[in-house]
Amino acid sequence: MMATPPDDITELRATAEFVRTQDTAALLPHLLPDLDEAERQALAAHCGLAHAALLVFPPDDAALRAALAACDLPADTPSFPSVVVRHRLAARHGRAEADLDVRILHPRVTGPDGEPRTVEVCALTVPPGSELAGLAAHERAHRHEAHVALEVEQPNALLLHGLRALLTRHGAAPDGGGYNPHENGTVLYFTLPAAQAGYRRVELHAHGNYPGVLADHLADGGAHRSAETLLHLLTGAWTTQALAVSARLGLPDALDTATATDPRTLARSLGAHQESLTTLLRYLTMLGAVTEHPDGYRLTELGTLLRADTPGSMRALALMYGGPFYQSFAALDHTVRTGEAAFDHLFGENHFDHFARDPELAATFDQSMAAGARMFEPVPAHPVVLAAAGAPRPGTVVDIAGGNGELLGRLLTAHPGLHGVLLERPHAVEAARRRLDALGCGDRADYVTGDFADVPAGADVYVLSRVLHDWDDARCAEILRHCARAMPAHADLLILERVLPADGSTSLATAWDLHMMCNTGGRERRADHYARLLADAGLQLLDQSPLPLGGAVLHARRAAAAVPHPAAAPEARLPA
Ligand SMILES: C[S@@+](CC[C@H](N)C(=O)[O-])C[C@H]1O[C@@H](n2cnc3c(N)ncnc32)[C@H](O)[C@@H]1O
């Protein structure tokens, strides 16, 4: 039989023990440390501990029942589907509610004076190998659903208003609630400023319906949540820097996911100030990059992405967003006032020129682009690529401004007959050559060191990946004219970009639109905008398909009656 994870059984046993032994009067000053004696007595006279709640992740129902029995809880306790916890989990993790099988059970226990209590067991089924394992690890680390519930004895509206006022005066923030007609009960949730007695959330439960109290509670909660949301947004810069500094220090590389490292050892190995490092680690714990344990800190799955040696590492992105692009964002107001890229204003030159003069920065930028390469995963299977690869004489793909060869490498690796040409600036050509050689497809690649004007003619597929968004419309039109001029009548052009949604809904493209404006003077565009730019260059947008990370691939060809632009330069030929 499959078993509930040992960490969950430990937590269940501890919660059951807490409910069995905890005296309400002794618990209250732990939850609200500033209560004076009169307040504590008044609260204890009106409220009693009813349950403590936890979320566990059994592989199936039988394993959950066995876990209950192992903790001396009735294994035959009925379960019912959760609505609230399931909704909260789905919202927190961006999941469909239908994917989350959350059930609730209330196994009965008795308190120290024989009073009836329960343990509220919320159980999300996570079978072995399930992709919900990451969600479970996050929830175990953060205990968002853990709470204690106080039953209000002989409730009335006046008493509930008074209890609400008392709790909020002591820093407990209203955090939602509701009326359940099936059990004729009103629930008011509060969040404490910090975990007390192991709990951050408190529930007040009262028998009966108190619509006025509930309305006030929900309204206060709304205002509180807005303020908290705004604080999170305003401190986004701290998050960027905490992650970037960790990456720069090599902190994720010095930690492990399986065994903990104590801050002293870590500070010594990183050459850091121990107390400051511990503060940073606590913040990283809040962000979910590390977890805290009695013997130190462990890296999480998310934190692992900041290691240098992880496949798909995002370390270079952290260094860029916490480095030059962080500095330029501090001058965003210049861009908004003048329309000029803040980066150029701050550094005195275009970011490509700036990076090109600093080999280390240029390499970090290329690696940061590669960190978003998950977007490329479906491209080798694009019909245009399949057609070129499957032709009797396999075709040639030209990757224009192909960076360090990440995409071309994937195309050539997936299709051993394809030939590739990479057009880039000198430093990137060298990086691409090394990459394609390492992938074992360097012998099927040629390199053109040059400018957009040097797009070689005569190939079958042309690719512009994350290039057009770097430039304003005039420069894009020029680049597309160079492509159109080089493309034979049968050739296809694939444009990879984040495309702004036509219906105005937000997407990752909305965020990168701001980033491009601030740092490159470019922008993200809607598909109809690309269609117009293409048409001006004598090309026709044929279709569009989605890519991971909010990307899309736009497919274009020469318009049937395309007339070469008069400004077009003489053709560059494919390398011999
Ligand atoms: C945002 S990166 C995209 C790289 C790659 N296509 C990708 O998707 O990862 C833009 C690339 O344009 C190249 N680039 C900038 N100006 C260029 C020019 N005038 N001619 C050719 N390439 C240029 C840069 O070197 C950089 O690698």
The ligand as a MOL file (V3000), in Angstrom:
LIG
                    3D

  0  0  0     0  0            999 V3000
M  V30 BEGIN CTAB
M  V30 COUNTS 27 29 0 0 0
M  V30 BEGIN ATOM
M  V30 1 C 17.4060 39.8290 -28.0290 0
M  V30 2 S 18.7140 39.0510 -28.7920 0 CHG=1
M  V30 3 C 17.9870 37.6230 -29.5290 0
M  V30 4 C 18.9530 36.5380 -29.7760 0
M  V30 5 C 18.3500 35.2410 -30.3240 0
M  V30 6 N 17.7330 35.4380 -31.6090 0
M  V30 7 C 17.3730 34.6370 -29.3200 0
M  V30 8 O 16.1650 34.6270 -29.5500 0
M  V30 9 O 17.8560 34.1740 -28.2740 0 CHG=-1
M  V30 10 C 18.9650 40.1240 -30.1530 0
M  V30 11 C 20.2240 39.8280 -30.9170 0
M  V30 12 O 20.3360 40.7960 -31.9500 0
M  V30 13 C 21.7090 40.9500 -32.2280 0
M  V30 14 N 21.8900 42.2160 -32.9790 0
M  V30 15 C 21.7240 43.4730 -32.5190 0
M  V30 16 N 21.9720 44.3490 -33.5030 0
M  V30 17 C 22.2960 43.6290 -34.5920 0
M  V30 18 C 22.6530 43.9760 -35.9310 0
M  V30 19 N 22.7040 45.2590 -36.3000 0
M  V30 20 N 22.9030 42.9870 -36.7980 0
M  V30 21 C 22.8210 41.6820 -36.4160 0
M  V30 22 N 22.4940 41.2970 -35.1600 0
M  V30 23 C 22.2310 42.2600 -34.2660 0
M  V30 24 C 22.3170 40.9890 -30.8510 0
M  V30 25 O 23.7060 40.6780 -30.8700 0
M  V30 26 C 21.4840 39.9560 -30.1040 0
M  V30 27 O 22.1270 38.7170 -30.0400 0
M  V30 END ATOM
M  V30 BEGIN BOND
M  V30 1 1 1 2
M  V30 2 1 2 3
M  V30 3 1 2 10
M  V30 4 1 3 4
M  V30 5 1 4 5
M  V30 6 1 5 6
M  V30 7 1 5 7
M  V30 8 2 7 8
M  V30 9 1 7 9
M  V30 10 1 10 11
M  V30 11 1 11 12
M  V30 12 1 11 26
M  V30 13 1 12 13
M  V30 14 1 13 14
M  V30 15 1 13 24
M  V30 16 1 14 15
M  V30 17 1 14 23
M  V30 18 2 15 16
M  V30 19 1 16 17
M  V30 20 1 17 18
M  V30 21 2 17 23
M  V30 22 1 18 19
M  V30 23 2 18 20
M  V30 24 1 20 21
M  V30 25 2 21 22
M  V30 26 1 22 23
M  V30 27 1 24 25
M  V30 28 1 24 26
M  V30 29 1 26 27
M  V30 END BOND
M  V30 END CTAB
M  END
